Amino acid sequence: MVVGGGITGWGIAWILCQRGVSVTVVERDGVAAHASGMAAGVLNPLDGENIPGPLQPLALEGYRRHLEWWPRLRDETGVDVQGRVVPLLRVAFGDEVETLDGMDAMDGTAGFSRSRVSPSEILGLEPSISDRVAGGVVVEGIGSLDSYLLTVALSRAAQKMGARYVQDTVIGLERSEGVAAGVTLSQQTLACQAVVLAMGPWSSHAEAWLEHAVPLYPLKGDLLRMTTEQPAADIIIYHSAGLLSRKLDGLLWAGTTNEEAGFDAQPWESSREQIVEGALRVVPALRDARVVRHTSCLRPQTSDGLPIVGQALGWENVFMATGAGHKGILVAPSMAMAAADLVTRGRTDMPIDGFGAERFAGSN
Ligand SMILES: Cc1cc2nc3c(=O)[nH]c(=O)nc-3n(C[C@H](O)[C@H](O)[C@H](O)COP(=O)(O)OP(=O)(O)OC[C@H]3O[C@@H](n4cnc5c(N)ncnc54)[C@H](O)[C@@H]3O)c2cc1C
C-alpha cells in the first residue's frame, strides 16, 4: 500500500510493480495534484541545501536514474517527460559577485563542468540579460523536465503493470501486534502486508497514527509561466531571487518563493510581485511579458533539510519516503528505489544513512 500519488509515491509503485509486488496507491486529490505537478523541474545535484553535503550522494544517484527513466517511460507509456540536459547560468549583480568566488571550482563530479564567465560573455550567451550584470558561473550538465508529465508517466507505467489506484483519504493505520494490517480510508479499511507513506508535507499527519515525531512542514512556493520572446537562450538562469527557465512548452517559467504559511497553497499576489521584481532586475525586457499561469504548491520540508526515508519507528512493515524539500523531483528516483528495496529486501544500497525518523526521536 502506497499512500500519496505524487512523484515519490508513483515512483515507488512503479518499482514495486517491476518486482512483482501487488501495489495499491491511495491518493486523496489526484495524480500530481500538488508539488509534483507544479515544480520547476530543475535537476541540479551540485548545489542546494545540504549539497555539497549529506544529500549529494542521493541527489547524484537520483539524477543518474532520471536519465534512465525518461526513455523507458516514453517506451512504456508514450509520455515524453520533456527531459533534457541544459546549461545553468548563475548571474550576480553588484556585491553578489563575491558569492561566486570558488563556485567555478571543479568538484570532480563526472558529467558536469563549471566555468566562471565575465559580463561580456554572459551577454554573448543571452543578450537580454541586464548589462548591469557583474559576473556569473556556467554549469554544464543540469537536468530539466516537466514534473507533471513525469508523475503522470510513472502513474501510467505502474497502472499498466497492475498497480491499483484508489482515490480516497487515508485516515489511519490498523495495527495488529506491531505491524500494520491495513490502512483506514474514509469508508473502508484496505488490508495490506506493507505500507509506504509518501504523503509530501502531509506526512506529518501520520504522527498520530505512528505515535512518533514526523517533523515536516509545508514550505510554500509560487511559480509564474509567461509568454515572452526573451530570454531566448536555452539556459536555466539562476539569480539571487530565483530562476528563469525556458521550457519545451514554449513558456518562460519564473520562480520561486519560500514562505511558511501552513497548508495555504493559494497563489499570492505578493509572491507574484516578488517573482516579477526579481526577474525584471535580471531581464528588463520581461516588462512586456504576459503571465499566463500562476501556481503555488507546498514542499515537504524537514528542520534539517534532509529527507525522511526508512522504517517507521516501532512498525515492522511501515516505511516513510518524504521530506526532500527543494530537491524532491531530483531525488525521487533514488528515494523511491530505497523505499522499494526496504519493502522487498529489508535493506538498500541507496545512500540513505542518517535519513531515518530515529534522528527526530523524542522531539514530540
Ligand atoms: C515552486 C516549487 C518548485 C519546485 N521546483 C523543484 C525543482 O526544480 N526540482 C526539484 O527537485 N524539486 C522541486 N520542488 C520540490 C518538489 O516539487 C517536491 O519536493 C516533490 O514534488 C515532493 O513530492 P512528493 O511525492 O513527496 O509529495 P507531493 O507531490 O506533495 O505528493 C504527496 C501526495 O500525497 C497525497 N496525500 C497526502 N495525505 C494523504 C492522505 N492522508 N491520504 C491520501 N493521499 C494523501 C497528497 O494529496 C499528494 O498528492 C519544487 C517545489 C515547489 C513548491
Ligand as a Chemical Component Dictionary entry (heavy atoms), coordinates in Angstrom:
data_LIG
# 
_chem_comp.id                   LIG 
_chem_comp.type                 NON-POLYMER 
_chem_comp.pdbx_formal_charge   0 
_chem_comp.three_letter_code    LIG 
# 
loop_
_chem_comp_atom.comp_id 
_chem_comp_atom.atom_id 
_chem_comp_atom.alt_atom_id 
_chem_comp_atom.type_symbol 
_chem_comp_atom.charge 
_chem_comp_atom.model_Cartn_x 
_chem_comp_atom.model_Cartn_y 
_chem_comp_atom.model_Cartn_z 
_chem_comp_atom.pdbx_ordinal 
LIG C1  C1  C 0 7.516  26.084 -6.532 1  
LIG C2  C2  C 0 8.261  24.776 -6.379 2  
LIG C3  C3  C 0 9.278  24.475 -7.271 3  
LIG C4  C4  C 0 9.983  23.283 -7.130 4  
LIG N1  N1  N 0 10.979 23.009 -8.014 5  
LIG C5  C5  C 0 11.710 21.879 -7.871 6  
LIG C6  C6  C 0 12.769 21.597 -8.786 7  
LIG O1  O1  O 0 13.032 22.380 -9.695 8  
LIG N2  N2  N 0 13.488 20.461 -8.595 9  
LIG C7  C7  C 0 13.222 19.578 -7.572 10 
LIG O2  O2  O 0 13.927 18.568 -7.461 11 
LIG N3  N3  N 0 12.201 19.809 -6.714 12 
LIG C8  C8  C 0 11.447 20.938 -6.828 13 
LIG N4  N4  N 0 10.439 21.203 -5.954 14 
LIG C9  C9  C 0 10.168 20.257 -4.854 15 
LIG C10 C10 C 0 9.274  19.090 -5.299 16 
LIG O3  O3  O 0 8.195  19.577 -6.061 17 
LIG C11 C11 C 0 8.728  18.316 -4.094 18 
LIG O4  O4  O 0 9.753  18.049 -3.159 19 
LIG C12 C12 C 0 8.142  16.981 -4.566 20 
LIG O5  O5  O 0 7.183  17.201 -5.572 21 
LIG C13 C13 C 0 7.503  16.211 -3.423 22 
LIG O6  O6  O 0 6.894  15.071 -3.984 23 
LIG P1  P1  P 0 6.064  14.065 -3.092 24 
LIG O7  O7  O 0 5.552  12.993 -3.965 25 
LIG O8  O8  O 0 6.936  13.641 -1.942 26 
LIG O9  O9  O 0 4.887  14.969 -2.469 27 
LIG P2  P2  P 0 3.572  15.568 -3.171 28 
LIG O10 O10 O 0 3.778  15.905 -4.580 29 
LIG O11 O11 O 0 3.106  16.642 -2.246 30 
LIG O12 O12 O 0 2.573  14.347 -3.132 31 
LIG C14 C14 C 0 2.038  13.881 -1.911 32 
LIG C15 C15 C 0 0.626  13.374 -2.201 33 
LIG O13 O13 O 0 0.104  12.741 -1.034 34 
LIG C16 C16 C 0 -1.279 12.958 -1.016 35 
LIG N5  N5  N 0 -1.778 12.743 0.355  36 
LIG C17 C17 C 0 -1.420 13.458 1.447  37 
LIG N6  N6  N 0 -2.059 12.982 2.528  38 
LIG C18 C18 C 0 -2.831 11.948 2.093  39 
LIG C19 C19 C 0 -3.732 11.063 2.749  40 
LIG N7  N7  N 0 -3.956 11.131 4.082  41 
LIG N8  N8  N 0 -4.382 10.134 2.003  42 
LIG C20 C20 C 0 -4.168 10.043 0.663  43 
LIG N9  N9  N 0 -3.318 10.856 -0.001 44 
LIG C21 C21 C 0 -2.661 11.799 0.713  45 
LIG C22 C22 C 0 -1.438 14.406 -1.487 46 
LIG O14 O14 O 0 -2.741 14.646 -1.981 47 
LIG C23 C23 C 0 -0.345 14.498 -2.552 48 
LIG O15 O15 O 0 -0.851 14.303 -3.856 49 
LIG C24 C24 C 0 9.686  22.378 -6.078 50 
LIG C25 C25 C 0 8.644  22.673 -5.194 51 
LIG C26 C26 C 0 7.938  23.866 -5.329 52 
LIG C27 C27 C 0 6.838  24.169 -4.354 53 
# 
loop_
_chem_comp_bond.comp_id 
_chem_comp_bond.atom_id_1 
_chem_comp_bond.atom_id_2 
_chem_comp_bond.value_order 
_chem_comp_bond.pdbx_ordinal 
LIG C1  C2  SING 1  
LIG C2  C3  SING 2  
LIG C2  C26 DOUB 3  
LIG C3  C4  DOUB 4  
LIG C4  N1  SING 5  
LIG C4  C24 SING 6  
LIG N1  C5  DOUB 7  
LIG C5  C6  SING 8  
LIG C5  C8  SING 9  
LIG C6  O1  DOUB 10 
LIG C6  N2  SING 11 
LIG N2  C7  SING 12 
LIG C7  O2  DOUB 13 
LIG C7  N3  SING 14 
LIG N3  C8  DOUB 15 
LIG C8  N4  SING 16 
LIG N4  C9  SING 17 
LIG N4  C24 SING 18 
LIG C9  C10 SING 19 
LIG C10 O3  SING 20 
LIG C10 C11 SING 21 
LIG C11 O4  SING 22 
LIG C11 C12 SING 23 
LIG C12 O5  SING 24 
LIG C12 C13 SING 25 
LIG C13 O6  SING 26 
LIG O6  P1  SING 27 
LIG P1  O7  DOUB 28 
LIG P1  O8  SING 29 
LIG P1  O9  SING 30 
LIG O9  P2  SING 31 
LIG P2  O10 DOUB 32 
LIG P2  O11 SING 33 
LIG P2  O12 SING 34 
LIG O12 C14 SING 35 
LIG C14 C15 SING 36 
LIG C15 O13 SING 37 
LIG C15 C23 SING 38 
LIG O13 C16 SING 39 
LIG C16 N5  SING 40 
LIG C16 C22 SING 41 
LIG N5  C17 SING 42 
LIG N5  C21 SING 43 
LIG C17 N6  DOUB 44 
LIG N6  C18 SING 45 
LIG C18 C19 SING 46 
LIG C18 C21 DOUB 47 
LIG C19 N7  SING 48 
LIG C19 N8  DOUB 49 
LIG N8  C20 SING 50 
LIG C20 N9  DOUB 51 
LIG N9  C21 SING 52 
LIG C22 O14 SING 53 
LIG C22 C23 SING 54 
LIG C23 O15 SING 55 
LIG C24 C25 DOUB 56 
LIG C25 C26 SING 57 
LIG C26 C27 SING 58 
# 
